[in-house]
């Protein structure tokens, strides 16, 4: 069982993925299509 978390530290996205190679592959497959939108939203934050 995995309890993945994600958050923002300053203007940096922090994501923890499960420890297995396959879980990381699946997690990155999920994050990659969202990367441009996430980066755009984080870059517009006023800190």
PQR file of N, CA, C, O and H, with PARSE charges and radii, in Angstrom:
ATOM      1  N   UNK A   1       0.851  -1.166   0.000 -0.4000 1.5000
ATOM      2  CA  UNK A   1       0.000   0.000   0.000 -0.0000 2.0000
ATOM      3  C   UNK A   1       0.900   1.234   0.000  0.5500 1.7000
ATOM      4  O   UNK A   1       1.946   1.254   0.649 -0.5500 1.4000
ATOM      5  N   UNK A   2       0.488   2.239  -0.720 -0.4000 1.5000
ATOM      6  CA  UNK A   2       1.246   3.478  -0.803 -0.0000 2.0000
ATOM      7  C   UNK A   2       0.344   4.646  -0.437  0.5500 1.7000
ATOM      8  O   UNK A   2      -0.842   4.664  -0.765 -0.5500 1.4000
ATOM      9  H   UNK A   2      -0.362   2.223  -1.247  0.4000 1.0000
ATOM     10  N   UNK A   3       0.913   5.589   0.225 -0.4000 1.5000
ATOM     11  CA  UNK A   3       0.178   6.808   0.576 -0.0000 2.0000
ATOM     12  C   UNK A   3       0.923   7.995  -0.023  0.5500 1.7000
ATOM     13  O   UNK A   3       1.587   8.755   0.682 -0.5500 1.4000
ATOM     14  H   UNK A   3       1.877   5.574   0.491  0.4000 1.0000
ATOM     15  N   UNK A   4       0.798   8.133  -1.320 -0.4000 1.5000
ATOM     16  CA  UNK A   4       1.489   9.201  -2.017 -0.0000 2.0000
ATOM     17  C   UNK A   4       0.966  10.569  -1.617  0.5500 1.7000
ATOM     18  O   UNK A   4      -0.222  10.750  -1.353 -0.5500 1.4000
ATOM     19  H   UNK A   4       0.258   7.515  -1.893  0.4000 1.0000
ATOM     20  N   UNK A   5       1.868  11.510  -1.581 -0.4000 1.5000
ATOM     21  CA  UNK A   5       1.522  12.884  -1.248 -0.0000 2.0000
ATOM     22  C   UNK A   5       2.124  13.816  -2.283  0.5500 1.7000
ATOM     23  O   UNK A   5       3.109  13.487  -2.944 -0.5500 1.4000
ATOM     24  H   UNK A   5       2.833  11.362  -1.796  0.4000 1.0000
ATOM     25  N   UNK A   6       1.522  14.969  -2.410 -0.4000 1.5000
ATOM     26  CA  UNK A   6       2.074  16.017  -3.262 -0.0000 2.0000
ATOM     27  C   UNK A   6       1.799  17.344  -2.585  0.5500 1.7000
ATOM     28  O   UNK A   6       0.803  17.501  -1.880 -0.5500 1.4000
ATOM     29  H   UNK A   6       0.722  15.237  -1.873  0.4000 1.0000
ATOM     30  N   UNK A   7       2.682  18.288  -2.803 -0.4000 1.5000
ATOM     31  CA  UNK A   7       2.504  19.603  -2.221 -0.0000 2.0000
ATOM     32  C   UNK A   7       3.409  20.599  -2.915  0.5500 1.7000
ATOM     33  O   UNK A   7       4.108  20.272  -3.874 -0.5500 1.4000
ATOM     34  H   UNK A   7       3.492  18.160  -3.376  0.4000 1.0000
ATOM     35  N   UNK A   8       3.380  21.818  -2.410 -0.4000 1.5000
ATOM     36  CA  UNK A   8       4.188  22.889  -2.970 -0.0000 2.0000
ATOM     37  C   UNK A   8       5.042  23.466  -1.854  0.5500 1.7000
ATOM     38  O   UNK A   8       4.547  23.762  -0.767 -0.5500 1.4000
ATOM     39  H   UNK A   8       2.812  22.083  -1.631  0.4000 1.0000
ATOM     40  N   UNK A   9       6.321  23.623  -2.133 -0.4000 1.5000
ATOM     41  CA  UNK A   9       7.251  24.286  -1.221 -0.0000 2.0000
ATOM     42  C   UNK A   9       7.812  25.482  -1.974  0.5500 1.7000
ATOM     43  O   UNK A   9       8.625  25.331  -2.886 -0.5500 1.4000
ATOM     44  H   UNK A   9       6.724  23.383  -3.016  0.4000 1.0000
ATOM     45  N   UNK A  10       7.375  26.663  -1.585 -0.4000 1.5000
ATOM     46  CA  UNK A  10       7.737  27.850  -2.356 -0.0000 2.0000
ATOM     47  C   UNK A  10       7.090  27.754  -3.718  0.5500 1.7000
ATOM     48  O   UNK A  10       5.864  27.710  -3.821 -0.5500 1.4000
ATOM     49  H   UNK A  10       6.716  26.786  -0.844  0.4000 1.0000
ATOM     50  N   UNK A  11       7.890  27.722  -4.759 -0.4000 1.5000
ATOM     51  CA  UNK A  11       7.349  27.571  -6.114 -0.0000 2.0000
ATOM     52  C   UNK A  11       7.751  26.225  -6.714  0.5500 1.7000
ATOM     53  O   UNK A  11       7.827  26.073  -7.933 -0.5500 1.4000
ATOM     54  H   UNK A  11       8.886  27.757  -4.675  0.4000 1.0000
ATOM     55  N   UNK A  12       8.006  25.255  -5.840 -0.4000 1.5000
ATOM     56  CA  UNK A  12       8.447  23.932  -6.282 -0.0000 2.0000
ATOM     57  C   UNK A  12       7.401  22.885  -5.963  0.5500 1.7000
ATOM     58  O   UNK A  12       6.917  22.803  -4.834 -0.5500 1.4000
ATOM     59  H   UNK A  12       7.945  25.379  -4.850  0.4000 1.0000
ATOM     60  N   UNK A  13       7.056  22.095  -6.946 -0.4000 1.5000
ATOM     61  CA  UNK A  13       6.152  20.969  -6.738 -0.0000 2.0000
ATOM     62  C   UNK A  13       6.950  19.817  -6.148  0.5500 1.7000
ATOM     63  O   UNK A  13       8.001  19.447  -6.672 -0.5500 1.4000
ATOM     64  H   UNK A  13       7.449  22.162  -7.863  0.4000 1.0000
ATOM     65  N   UNK A  14       6.449  19.254  -5.058 -0.4000 1.5000
ATOM     66  CA  UNK A  14       7.091  18.111  -4.411 -0.0000 2.0000
ATOM     67  C   UNK A  14       6.110  16.951  -4.465  0.5500 1.7000
ATOM     68  O   UNK A  14       4.986  17.059  -3.975 -0.5500 1.4000
ATOM     69  H   UNK A  14       5.595  19.554  -4.632  0.4000 1.0000
ATOM     70  N   UNK A  15       6.533  15.840  -5.060 -0.4000 1.5000
ATOM     71  CA  UNK A  15       5.674  14.666  -5.197 -0.0000 2.0000
ATOM     72  C   UNK A  15       6.461  13.461  -4.719  0.5500 1.7000
ATOM     73  O   UNK A  15       7.585  13.236  -5.169 -0.5500 1.4000
ATOM     74  H   UNK A  15       7.447  15.751  -5.458  0.4000 1.0000
ATOM     75  N   UNK A  16       5.884  12.681  -3.812 -0.4000 1.5000
ATOM     76  CA  UNK A  16       6.542  11.419  -3.480 -0.0000 2.0000
ATOM     77  C   UNK A  16       5.793  10.303  -4.178  0.5500 1.7000
ATOM     78  O   UNK A  16       4.564  10.248  -4.180 -0.5500 1.4000
ATOM     79  H   UNK A  16       4.971  12.863  -3.447  0.4000 1.0000
ATOM     80  N   UNK A  17       6.568   9.424  -4.765 -0.4000 1.5000
ATOM     81  CA  UNK A  17       6.017   8.290  -5.494 -0.0000 2.0000
ATOM     82  C   UNK A  17       6.390   7.017  -4.749  0.5500 1.7000
ATOM     83  O   UNK A  17       7.350   6.996  -3.979 -0.5500 1.4000
ATOM     84  H   UNK A  17       7.567   9.469  -4.763  0.4000 1.0000
ATOM     85  N   UNK A  18       5.641   5.979  -4.979 -0.4000 1.5000
ATOM     86  CA  UNK A  18       5.918   4.692  -4.338 -0.0000 2.0000
ATOM     87  C   UNK A  18       7.316   4.213  -4.719  0.5500 1.7000
ATOM     88  O   UNK A  18       7.882   4.653  -5.720 -0.5500 1.4000
ATOM     89  H   UNK A  18       4.861   5.996  -5.605  0.4000 1.0000
ATOM     90  N   UNK A  19       7.859   3.318  -3.922 -0.4000 1.5000
ATOM     91  CA  UNK A  19       9.246   2.921  -4.069 -0.0000 2.0000
ATOM     92  C   UNK A  19       9.561   1.954  -5.191  0.5500 1.7000
ATOM     93  O   UNK A  19      10.729   1.804  -5.551 -0.5500 1.4000
ATOM     94  H   UNK A  19       7.400   2.961  -3.109  0.4000 1.0000
ATOM     95  N   UNK A  20       8.585   1.306  -5.744 -0.4000 1.5000
ATOM     96  CA  UNK A  20       8.916   0.329  -6.782 -0.0000 2.0000
ATOM     97  C   UNK A  20       9.129   1.016  -8.127  0.5500 1.7000
ATOM     98  O   UNK A  20       8.549   2.065  -8.405 -0.5500 1.4000
ATOM     99  H   UNK A  20       7.637   1.427  -5.452  0.4000 1.0000
ATOM    100  N   UNK A  21       9.949   0.420  -8.930 -0.4000 1.5000
ATOM    101  CA  UNK A  21      10.254   0.949 -10.263 -0.0000 2.0000
ATOM    102  C   UNK A  21       8.984   1.110 -11.096  0.5500 1.7000
ATOM    103  O   UNK A  21       8.839   2.087 -11.831 -0.5500 1.4000
ATOM    104  H   UNK A  21      10.420  -0.433  -8.705  0.4000 1.0000
ATOM    105  N   UNK A  22       8.078   0.164 -10.983 -0.4000 1.5000
ATOM    106  CA  UNK A  22       6.847   0.195 -11.780 -0.0000 2.0000
ATOM    107  C   UNK A  22       5.899   1.288 -11.292  0.5500 1.7000
ATOM    108  O   UNK A  22       5.228   1.934 -12.096 -0.5500 1.4000
ATOM    109  H   UNK A  22       8.196  -0.630 -10.386  0.4000 1.0000
ATOM    110  N   UNK A  23       5.843   1.492  -9.988 -0.4000 1.5000
ATOM    111  CA  UNK A  23       4.991   2.549  -9.452 -0.0000 2.0000
ATOM    112  C   UNK A  23       5.510   3.924  -9.858  0.5500 1.7000
ATOM    113  O   UNK A  23       4.724   4.824 -10.155 -0.5500 1.4000
ATOM    114  H   UNK A  23       6.389   0.967  -9.334  0.4000 1.0000
ATOM    115  N   UNK A  24       6.822   4.087  -9.873 -0.4000 1.5000
ATOM    116  CA  UNK A  24       7.406   5.356 -10.321 -0.0000 2.0000
ATOM    117  C   UNK A  24       7.090   5.580 -11.793  0.5500 1.7000
ATOM    118  O   UNK A  24       6.739   6.691 -12.193 -0.5500 1.4000
ATOM    119  H   UNK A  24       7.461   3.357  -9.632  0.4000 1.0000
ATOM    120  N   UNK A  25       7.212   4.540 -12.594 -0.4000 1.5000
ATOM    121  CA  UNK A  25       6.885   4.648 -14.028 -0.0000 2.0000
ATOM    122  C   UNK A  25       5.435   5.092 -14.209  0.5500 1.7000
ATOM    123  O   UNK A  25       5.152   5.976 -15.018 -0.5500 1.4000
ATOM    124  H   UNK A  25       7.497   3.638 -12.270  0.4000 1.0000
ATOM    125  N   UNK A  26       4.517   4.482 -13.459 -0.4000 1.5000
ATOM    126  CA  UNK A  26       3.105   4.844 -13.567 -0.0000 2.0000
ATOM    127  C   UNK A  26       2.859   6.265 -13.073  0.5500 1.7000
ATOM    128  O   UNK A  26       2.093   7.014 -13.680 -0.5500 1.4000
ATOM    129  H   UNK A  26       4.747   3.764 -12.802  0.4000 1.0000
ATOM    130  N   UNK A  27       3.505   6.632 -11.976 -0.4000 1.5000
ATOM    131  CA  UNK A  27       3.347   7.984 -11.449 -0.0000 2.0000
ATOM    132  C   UNK A  27       3.848   9.034 -12.418  0.5500 1.7000
ATOM    133  O   UNK A  27       3.198  10.062 -12.611 -0.5500 1.4000
ATOM    134  H   UNK A  27       4.127   6.023 -11.483  0.4000 1.0000
ATOM    135  N   UNK A  28       4.999   8.787 -13.033 -0.4000 1.5000
ATOM    136  CA  UNK A  28       5.535   9.731 -14.008 -0.0000 2.0000
ATOM    137  C   UNK A  28       4.667   9.789 -15.260  0.5500 1.7000
ATOM    138  O   UNK A  28       4.531  10.847 -15.874 -0.5500 1.4000
ATOM    139  H   UNK A  28       5.527   7.952 -12.876  0.4000 1.0000
ATOM    140  N   UNK A  29       4.086   8.666 -15.637 -0.4000 1.5000
ATOM    141  CA  UNK A  29       3.177   8.656 -16.790 -0.0000 2.0000
ATOM    142  C   UNK A  29       1.955   9.522 -16.511  0.5500 1.7000
ATOM    143  O   UNK A  29       1.387  10.112 -17.430 -0.5500 1.4000
ATOM    144  H   UNK A  29       4.196   7.807 -15.138  0.4000 1.0000
ATOM    145  N   UNK A  30       1.554   9.598 -15.261 -0.4000 1.5000
ATOM    146  CA  UNK A  30       0.427  10.444 -14.872 -0.0000 2.0000
ATOM    147  C   UNK A  30       0.841  11.907 -14.811  0.5500 1.7000
ATOM    148  O   UNK A  30       0.097  12.779 -15.259 -0.5500 1.4000
ATOM    149  H   UNK A  30       2.015   9.119 -14.515  0.4000 1.0000
ATOM    150  N   UNK A  31       2.020  12.184 -14.264 -0.4000 1.5000
ATOM    151  CA  UNK A  31       2.470  13.567 -14.086 -0.0000 2.0000
ATOM    152  C   UNK A  31       2.923  14.234 -15.384  0.5500 1.7000
ATOM    153  O   UNK A  31       2.688  15.428 -15.569 -0.5500 1.4000
ATOM    154  H   UNK A  31       2.624  11.476 -13.901  0.4000 1.0000
ATOM    155  N   UNK A  32       3.558  13.499 -16.273 -0.4000 1.5000
ATOM    156  CA  UNK A  32       4.114  14.106 -17.489 -0.0000 2.0000
ATOM    157  C   UNK A  32       3.103  14.899 -18.313  0.5500 1.7000
ATOM    158  O   UNK A  32       3.428  16.008 -18.736 -0.5500 1.4000
ATOM    159  H   UNK A  32       3.748  12.529 -16.122  0.4000 1.0000
ATOM    160  N   UNK A  33       1.898  14.392 -18.563 -0.4000 1.5000
ATOM    161  CA  UNK A  33       0.949  15.186 -19.352 -0.0000 2.0000
ATOM    162  C   UNK A  33       0.494  16.466 -18.637  0.5500 1.7000
ATOM    163  O   UNK A  33       0.014  17.401 -19.278 -0.5500 1.4000
ATOM    164  H   UNK A  33       1.634  13.491 -18.220  0.4000 1.0000
ATOM    165  N   UNK A  34       0.645  16.501 -17.319 -0.4000 1.5000
ATOM    166  CA  UNK A  34       0.210  17.654 -16.540 -0.0000 2.0000
ATOM    167  C   UNK A  34       1.334  18.647 -16.280  0.5500 1.7000
ATOM    168  O   UNK A  34       1.085  19.732 -15.754 -0.5500 1.4000
ATOM    169  H   UNK A  34       1.034  15.741 -16.799  0.4000 1.0000
ATOM    170  N   UNK A  35       2.554  18.300 -16.634 -0.4000 1.5000
ATOM    171  CA  UNK A  35       3.726  19.089 -16.257 -0.0000 2.0000
ATOM    172  C   UNK A  35       3.639  20.541 -16.719  0.5500 1.7000
ATOM    173  O   UNK A  35       3.906  21.442 -15.924 -0.5500 1.4000
ATOM    174  H   UNK A  35       2.756  17.419 -17.061  0.4000 1.0000
ATOM    175  N   UNK A  36       3.284  20.794 -17.946 -0.4000 1.5000
ATOM    176  CA  UNK A  36       3.230  22.171 -18.453 -0.0000 2.0000
ATOM    177  C   UNK A  36       2.222  23.009 -17.676  0.5500 1.7000
ATOM    178  O   UNK A  36       2.500  24.162 -17.346 -0.5500 1.4000
ATOM    179  H   UNK A  36       3.067  20.062 -18.592  0.4000 1.0000
ATOM    180  N   UNK A  37       1.067  22.449 -17.386 -0.4000 1.5000
ATOM    181  CA  UNK A  37       0.057  23.185 -16.630 -0.0000 2.0000
ATOM    182  C   UNK A  37       0.524  23.440 -15.198  0.5500 1.7000
ATOM    183  O   UNK A  37       0.335  24.537 -14.672 -0.5500 1.4000
ATOM    184  H   UNK A  37       0.841  21.512 -17.654  0.4000 1.0000
ATOM    185  N   UNK A  38       1.123  22.452 -14.574 -0.4000 1.5000
ATOM    186  CA  UNK A  38       1.625  22.610 -13.203 -0.0000 2.0000
ATOM    187  C   UNK A  38       2.697  23.695 -13.160  0.5500 1.7000
ATOM    188  O   UNK A  38       2.663  24.562 -12.287 -0.5500 1.4000
ATOM    189  H   UNK A  38       1.277  21.561 -15.001  0.4000 1.0000
ATOM    190  N   UNK A  39       3.640  23.655 -14.087 -0.4000 1.5000
ATOM    191  CA  UNK A  39       4.713  24.653 -14.128 -0.0000 2.0000
ATOM    192  C   UNK A  39       4.135  26.045 -14.342  0.5500 1.7000
ATOM    193  O   UNK A  39       4.575  27.001 -13.703 -0.5500 1.4000
ATOM    194  H   UNK A  39       3.668  22.951 -14.797  0.4000 1.0000
ATOM    195  N   UNK A  40       3.166  26.169 -15.222 -0.4000 1.5000
ATOM    196  CA  UNK A  40       2.529  27.462 -15.460 -0.0000 2.0000
ATOM    197  C   UNK A  40       1.843  28.014 -14.227  0.5500 1.7000
ATOM    198  O   UNK A  40       1.952  29.204 -13.931 -0.5500 1.4000
ATOM    199  H   UNK A  40       2.809  25.392 -15.741  0.4000 1.0000
ATOM    200  N   UNK A  41       1.145  27.167 -13.516 -0.4000 1.5000
ATOM    201  CA  UNK A  41       0.458  27.616 -12.312 -0.0000 2.0000
ATOM    202  C   UNK A  41       1.446  27.981 -11.213  0.5500 1.7000
ATOM    203  O   UNK A  41       1.248  28.974 -10.513 -0.5500 1.4000
ATOM    204  H   UNK A  41       1.057  26.200 -13.757  0.4000 1.0000
ATOM    205  N   UNK A  42       2.501  27.198 -11.048 -0.4000 1.5000
ATOM    206  CA  UNK A  42       3.488  27.500 -10.016 -0.0000 2.0000
ATOM    207  C   UNK A  42       4.256  28.774 -10.332  0.5500 1.7000
ATOM    208  O   UNK A  42       4.595  29.531  -9.423 -0.5500 1.4000
ATOM    209  H   UNK A  42       2.662  26.390 -11.616  0.4000 1.0000
ATOM    210  N   UNK A  43       4.534  29.022 -11.603 -0.4000 1.5000
ATOM    211  CA  UNK A  43       5.292  30.219 -11.963 -0.0000 2.0000
ATOM    212  C   UNK A  43       4.475  31.493 -11.774  0.5500 1.7000
ATOM    213  O   UNK A  43       5.039  32.584 -11.698 -0.5500 1.4000
ATOM    214  H   UNK A  43       4.259  28.407 -12.342  0.4000 1.0000
ATOM    215  N   UNK A  44       3.160  31.365 -11.697 -0.4000 1.5000
ATOM    216  CA  UNK A  44       2.327  32.553 -11.505 -0.0000 2.0000
ATOM    217  C   UNK A  44       2.025  32.829 -10.033  0.5500 1.7000
ATOM    218  O   UNK A  44       1.347  33.806  -9.717 -0.5500 1.4000
ATOM    219  H   UNK A  44       2.701  30.478 -11.759  0.4000 1.0000
ATOM    220  N   UNK A  45       2.521  31.981  -9.128 -0.4000 1.5000
ATOM    221  CA  UNK A  45       2.290  32.194  -7.699 -0.0000 2.0000
ATOM    222  C   UNK A  45       3.078  33.401  -7.201  0.5500 1.7000
ATOM    223  O   UNK A  45       4.218  33.625  -7.606 -0.5500 1.4000
ATOM    224  H   UNK A  45       3.072  31.187  -9.384  0.4000 1.0000
ATOM    225  N   UNK A  46       2.460  34.161  -6.330 -0.4000 1.5000
ATOM    226  CA  UNK A  46       3.164  35.258  -5.671 -0.0000 2.0000
ATOM    227  C   UNK A  46       3.549  34.784  -4.283  0.5500 1.7000
ATOM    228  O   UNK A  46       2.697  34.485  -3.447 -0.5500 1.4000
ATOM    229  H   UNK A  46       1.534  33.979  -6.001  0.4000 1.0000
ATOM    230  N   UNK A  47       4.853  34.723  -4.059 -0.4000 1.5000
ATOM    231  CA  UNK A  47       5.345  34.204  -2.779 -0.0000 2.0000
ATOM    232  C   UNK A  47       5.846  35.339  -1.923  0.5500 1.7000
ATOM    233  O   UNK A  47       6.304  35.112  -0.803 -0.5500 1.4000
ATOM    234  H   UNK A  47       5.545  34.965  -4.739  0.4000 1.0000
TER
END
